[in-house]
Amino acid sequence: MKTRDKHLFVAILTSVCFTAVNGQGLKMNQTQVIGSHNSYKIGIEQPLMDMILTDRPEAIGLAYTHIPITDQLDLGLRSLEIDVLFDPEGGRFSNPKGLEMLSSMGKEALPYSQEAMLQPGFKVLHVPDIDFRSHCATFKGCLSDILDWSKAHSDHLPIIITINPKSDGLDRPGFAKVLPFDKKVLDALDAEIMEILTPDDLITPKQVKGGQTTLRKAVLNNGWPDLAHARGKILFVLDAGKELTDLYISDDDDYNKPMFSDTDTDNPHAAFFIMNNPVKQEKEIAGLVQQGFMVRTRSDADTREARLGDKTRFEAAMRSGAQVITTDYYLKSLSPDKDFEIIFGDGRYQRCNPVLTKSSTCDLP
């Protein structure tokens, strides 16, 4: 090799190493972040929780809470999960039965504002009438809070938001009836997203597809957007089960929907998968990640791991390379004994992906 060529080769190699060390030159799927599960949730008041547990001990899985969503983002979490319930006329969930139950026990309930719940549109809560408290009662309110934070921190890693449509509640006298989702309801959900955010705020299936014939081919052949381009953006994933997901993408040959879909691996819309058991699915997750897909998994569920102090799921999730790991316990103070925490070894909630990068040459600012 000529001396001039050697110098050029060294210069290029040095530049590549430098950009990798500084978190540049990476694709957005070459990251791994910790996020929250049911991010909006405020815990059930203890007297009501005790009453529920007397009848259903397994309901201990509901006994967790979160700090406000923007506080989670301030910590460094970059994935959120939002449950949505359809309320086209407003007021369907404005008078939760749990308040009446507290009163019947002679317990004073915490303040509860009906104003937001009386507005028409999608509502955000976990279990109607029982687990009904939320940091942002309306879907548009949640989105507005996230967008405001994003605009104020425009260099953030992309925020990945999974959307979980809820079509059922508790079938008991006096409890709110939850409306099912269909094509029109899914369209209304998309409309609320686009009412608050613009295409410039988002990473969408169509953007990732680019000039390829399908989204799947784009992900496998071209990969995801560069991280530098993805910073400051928000990405939505519909986590709805097969029937609703098939309905959502059935007429979307042009990839105009704002949300990615958790579908079959050979589907033209395949790009992002929800795989919540990293212990049983570790190899499968790693295989998908290596192919170029993105995956969300969970480090804990139903408060079980926190009560046992068990990080087996978290360790498997980290090894798998799943780009998103969600938890209810990103702070020790949120755990039952104030001693369980899901966080990477360096005390951060985001890092380079261990399956797709070499940690020795990669740092994510």
C-alpha positions in Angstrom: 0.0 0.0 0.0 1.3 3.4 -0.9 2.2 5.8 1.9 -0.5 8.3 0.8 -3.1 5.4 0.8 -1.9 4.3 4.2 -2.4 7.7 5.6 -5.9 7.9 4.1 -6.8 4.5 5.5 -5.7 5.4 9.0 -7.6 8.7 8.8 -10.8 6.9 7.8 -10.3 4.3 10.5 -9.6 6.9 13.1 -12.7 8.9 12.1 -14.9 5.8 12.3 -13.6 4.9 15.7 -14.1 8.4 16.9 -17.7 8.7 15.8 -18.5 5.3 17.3 -17.0 6.3 20.6 -19.1 9.5 20.6 -22.3 7.7 19.8 -22.3 9.0 16.3 -22.3 6.9 13.2 -24.8 4.5 14.8 -28.2 3.4 13.6 -31.1 3.9 16.0 -31.5 0.1 16.5 -27.9 -0.1 17.7 -29.0 1.3 21.1 -30.6 -0.4 24.2 -32.8 1.7 26.5 -34.8 1.1 29.6 -38.4 2.4 29.7 -41.4 2.1 31.9 -44.4 -0.2 31.7 -47.9 1.4 32.0 -46.0 4.7 32.3 -48.9 6.9 33.2 -50.1 4.8 36.2 -50.6 6.2 39.7 -50.9 3.5 42.3 -54.2 2.3 43.8 -54.8 3.9 47.2 -53.8 1.5 50.0 -57.3 1.0 51.6 -58.8 0.2 48.2 -55.8 -2.1 47.4 -56.2 -3.9 50.7 -59.9 -4.4 49.9 -59.1 -5.8 46.5 -56.4 -8.2 47.8 -58.9 -9.6 50.4 -61.0 -10.9 47.5 -58.3 -11.5 44.9 -54.7 -12.0 46.3 -53.4 -12.3 42.8 -54.2 -8.6 42.3 -50.9 -7.8 44.0 -49.7 -7.4 40.4 -51.5 -4.1 40.4 -49.6 -2.7 43.4 -47.1 -0.4 41.7 -46.9 3.3 40.8 -44.9 5.7 38.6 -43.6 9.2 38.8 -44.9 11.7 36.2 -44.0 10.9 32.6 -41.8 14.0 32.1 -39.9 13.1 35.3 -39.3 9.7 33.8 -37.9 11.3 30.7 -35.8 13.6 32.8 -34.2 10.5 34.4 -33.2 9.2 31.0 -36.0 6.7 30.2 -36.6 6.6 26.5 -39.6 4.2 26.2 -43.1 4.6 27.5 -46.3 2.5 27.4 -49.7 4.0 27.2 -53.1 2.2 27.6 -56.0 3.8 25.7 -59.7 3.4 26.1 -62.3 4.7 23.7 -64.6 7.4 25.1 -66.2 9.2 22.1 -68.7 11.2 24.0 -66.8 11.8 27.2 -67.7 10.9 30.8 -67.6 7.1 30.5 -64.9 6.8 33.1 -65.5 10.0 35.1 -67.1 8.5 38.2 -65.0 5.4 39.1 -66.6 2.9 41.4 -63.5 2.8 43.5 -64.3 6.2 45.0 -67.7 4.9 46.1 -65.9 1.8 47.6 -63.6 4.0 49.6 -66.5 6.0 50.9 -68.3 2.8 52.0 -65.3 1.9 54.1 -65.3 5.3 55.7 -62.0 6.2 53.9 -61.4 9.6 52.4 -60.3 9.4 48.8 -57.5 11.5 47.3 -58.6 14.4 45.1 -60.0 13.2 41.8 -60.6 15.6 38.9 -63.5 14.7 36.6 -62.8 17.6 34.2 -60.5 15.8 31.9 -62.5 12.6 32.0 -65.6 14.5 30.8 -63.9 15.4 27.5 -64.6 13.3 24.5 -61.7 11.2 23.2 -59.3 8.4 24.3 -58.7 8.0 28.0 -55.6 6.7 29.7 -56.0 4.3 32.7 -55.2 0.8 33.7 -58.4 -0.9 35.0 -61.6 1.2 34.9 -63.2 1.8 38.3 -60.4 0.1 40.3 -56.9 1.2 38.9 -58.1 4.5 37.5 -55.6 7.1 38.5 -53.3 8.5 35.8 -50.7 11.2 35.5 -52.4 12.2 32.3 -56.0 11.2 32.0 -56.4 11.8 28.3 -54.4 10.4 25.4 -54.0 13.9 23.9 -52.8 15.2 27.3 -50.2 12.5 27.5 -49.0 13.2 24.0 -48.9 17.0 24.6 -46.7 16.5 27.7 -44.3 14.2 25.9 -44.1 16.5 22.9 -43.4 19.6 25.1 -40.6 17.7 26.8 -39.2 16.6 23.5 -39.2 20.1 22.1 -37.3 21.3 25.2 -34.7 18.5 24.8 -34.4 18.3 21.1 -31.2 16.1 21.1 -32.7 13.2 23.0 -32.6 9.6 21.9 -35.8 8.7 20.1 -38.7 8.1 22.5 -40.4 4.8 21.7 -44.1 4.6 22.8 -46.0 1.4 22.8 -49.8 1.9 22.6 -52.0 -0.8 24.1 -55.7 -0.5 23.2 -58.1 -1.8 25.9 -61.4 -3.3 24.9 -62.6 -4.8 28.1 -63.0 -4.0 31.8 -64.5 -5.5 34.9 -68.0 -6.9 34.1 -69.7 -6.0 37.4 -72.8 -4.0 38.3 -72.2 -0.3 38.3 -68.8 -0.6 36.6 -68.0 1.3 33.4 -68.5 -0.6 30.1 -65.4 -0.5 27.9 -66.1 0.0 24.2 -64.4 -2.4 21.8 -61.9 -1.3 19.1 -62.7 -1.6 15.4 -61.4 0.0 12.2 -63.1 3.3 12.9 -61.8 3.4 16.5 -58.2 2.7 15.3 -58.5 5.5 12.7 -59.7 7.8 15.5 -56.6 6.8 17.5 -54.3 7.7 14.6 -56.2 11.0 14.2 -55.5 11.9 17.9 -51.8 11.2 17.4 -51.6 13.4 14.3 -53.7 16.1 16.0 -50.9 16.6 18.5 -47.8 15.6 16.5 -46.6 16.4 13.0 -44.7 14.0 10.6 -41.6 16.0 11.5 -41.9 15.0 15.1 -42.1 11.3 14.2 -40.3 8.3 12.9 -42.9 6.6 10.8 -43.1 3.3 8.9 -43.2 5.2 5.6 -40.0 7.1 6.5 -38.2 3.9 7.4 -39.5 2.1 4.3 -38.0 4.8 2.0 -37.7 3.5 -1.5 -38.0 -0.2 -0.7 -41.1 -2.1 -1.7 -41.9 -3.1 1.9 -41.1 -2.0 5.4 -39.7 -5.4 6.2 -37.3 -5.2 3.2 -36.2 -1.8 4.2 -35.3 -2.9 7.8 -33.4 -5.9 6.6 -31.6 -4.3 3.6 -31.1 -0.6 4.6 -31.6 -0.7 8.4 -33.1 1.9 10.6 -32.4 5.7 10.4 -29.1 7.0 11.6 -29.2 7.9 15.3 -28.2 11.4 14.5 -31.3 11.8 12.4 -33.5 10.0 14.9 -32.6 12.2 17.8 -35.5 14.4 19.0 -38.1 12.1 17.3 -40.9 9.9 18.7 -41.8 6.4 17.4 -45.1 4.7 18.1 -45.7 0.9 18.2 -49.2 -0.6 18.3 -49.3 -3.5 20.8 -52.8 -4.8 20.1 -52.8 -8.5 19.5 -53.1 -10.3 16.1 -56.7 -9.5 15.3 -56.6 -5.8 15.8 -53.1 -5.5 14.3 -54.2 -7.3 11.1 -57.2 -4.9 11.0 -54.9 -1.9 11.5 -52.5 -2.7 8.6 -55.1 -4.4 6.3 -55.6 -1.3 4.1 -52.2 0.3 4.6 -50.3 -0.8 1.5 -48.8 2.7 1.2 -47.5 2.6 4.8 -49.3 5.9 5.8 -50.1 4.9 9.4 -48.3 6.7 12.1 -47.6 3.5 14.2 -45.4 0.5 13.6 -47.2 -2.9 14.1 -46.2 -5.9 16.1 -46.9 -8.5 13.4 -45.6 -11.8 12.0 -41.9 -11.9 11.1 -42.6 -12.5 7.4 -45.3 -9.8 7.1 -44.4 -6.9 4.8 -45.0 -4.5 7.8 -42.7 -6.4 10.1 -40.2 -4.1 11.8 -40.8 -3.9 15.5 -41.8 -6.8 17.8 -43.2 -7.1 21.3 -41.7 -10.1 23.1 -42.2 -9.9 26.8 -40.5 -13.0 28.1 -36.8 -12.6 27.6 -35.9 -15.8 29.6 -37.9 -18.0 27.3 -37.4 -15.9 24.2 -33.8 -14.8 24.6 -32.4 -16.6 21.5 -35.4 -15.7 19.4 -35.0 -12.0 20.4 -31.3 -12.0 19.7 -31.9 -13.6 16.3 -34.4 -10.9 15.3 -32.1 -8.1 16.6 -29.2 -9.5 14.6 -31.4 -9.5 11.4 -32.1 -5.8 11.9 -35.5 -5.8 13.6 -36.3 -3.9 16.8 -37.8 -5.6 19.9 -39.3 -4.6 23.2 -39.2 -6.9 26.2 -39.9 -6.7 29.9 -37.5 -7.1 32.9 -40.2 -7.7 35.4 -44.0 -8.3 35.5 -46.8 -8.3 38.0 -44.5 -7.0 40.8 -43.1 -10.6 41.1 -39.4 -9.9 40.4 -39.3 -6.9 42.6 -40.8 -8.8 45.5 -38.3 -11.6 45.1 -35.3 -9.5 44.2 -34.9 -11.5 41.0 -33.1 -10.0 38.1 -33.0 -13.1 35.9 -35.4 -11.6 33.4 -33.4 -8.3 33.3 -30.1 -10.1 32.7 -31.6 -12.1 29.8 -33.2 -9.0 28.4 -29.8 -7.2 28.4 -28.1 -10.2 26.7 -30.8 -10.6 24.1 -30.1 -7.2 22.6 -33.7 -6.1 22.7 -33.6 -2.4 22.0 -36.3 -1.6 24.7 -36.5 -3.1 28.2 -39.5 -2.0 30.2 -39.8 -2.0 34.0 -42.0 -0.8 36.8 -38.8 -0.2 38.9 -36.4 2.2 37.4 -36.0 3.7 40.9 -35.5 1.8 44.1 -38.0 4.0 45.8 -40.8 2.5 43.6 -40.1 -1.1 44.7 -41.9 -2.9 47.6 -38.9 -3.0 49.9 -37.1 0.1 48.3 -34.2 -2.1 47.2 -35.0 -3.3 43.7 -33.9 -1.3 40.7 -33.6 -1.9 36.9 -30.7 0.2 35.6 -27.6 -0.5 33.5 -24.3 -1.1 35.3 -23.1 2.4 34.7 -26.1 4.0 36.4 -27.8 5.0 33.2 -30.9 4.0 31.3 -29.5 4.0 27.8 -26.4 2.4 26.2 -25.0 1.0 23.0 -26.6 -2.3 22.0 -24.5 -5.2 23.3 -25.5 -7.5 20.4 -24.9 -4.9 17.6 -21.9 -2.9 18.9 -18.7 -3.5 20.7 -18.9 -1.9 24.2 -15.1 -1.3 24.2 -15.4 1.1 21.2 -18.9 2.5 21.8 -20.2 5.2 24.1 -23.6 6.7 24.0 -23.8 10.3 25.2 
